[in-house]
Amino acid sequence: MMERLSISRFWRIKDLHYTFAYSKCKKCGHAFYPPKHVCPKCGSRELELTIPPREGELLSWTKLYEVAPYFENEKPLYLGLVKLGEVKIMAQIVDVFDESLLKEGARVETVFRKVKEDGNSGLIYYAMKFRLTSK
C-alpha cells in the first residue's frame, strides 16, 4: 500500500516530486539525487538545491510485469535510468508506443503526470516521469 501523505507534508516536499531537484556540494562539487542534507562523498553540509535540465539521455531501462496494486492499470511499467545534466535519475517512462525506440542514448524529456488519487482526502498525487522525445 502506498504511504498516504497529509496535504501539508506533500506540499512541503513538492519540489522533489515536481522538478527532480538534486543536491550539489559546494565544497567538492559532487551532485546527487535524491537530495540529501550531507554530501555522501565528502560529508559537507554546504549543499545547494539544483534543478536539472528537462531533457536527458536514456542510459538503460527495464519493463515490469508485476507491479504494486496502485499501478495495475499501467502494466507493463517501464522504468528508466536517465542522465539529466550532471545527475542520474531513475523514474517511470510513459507513453511507450514502440518499445524498439527504448535504447541506450535515446533522448527523453520530463513530463508531469498523475500518480494516484486519495479518495478519502481528495488529494491527487502527481510526479515527474520521462517520455521519449520526438527529436
PyMOL commands that set and color helices and strands:
alter all, ss='L'
color gray80, all
select helices_A, chain A and resi 7-12+14-19+69-74+99-101
alter helices_A, ss='H'
color red, helices_A
select strands_A, chain A and resi 22-25+31-32+47-50+55-64+77-84+87-93+107-117+124-132
alter strands_A, ss='S'
color yellow, strands_A
deselect
rebuild
show_as cartoon
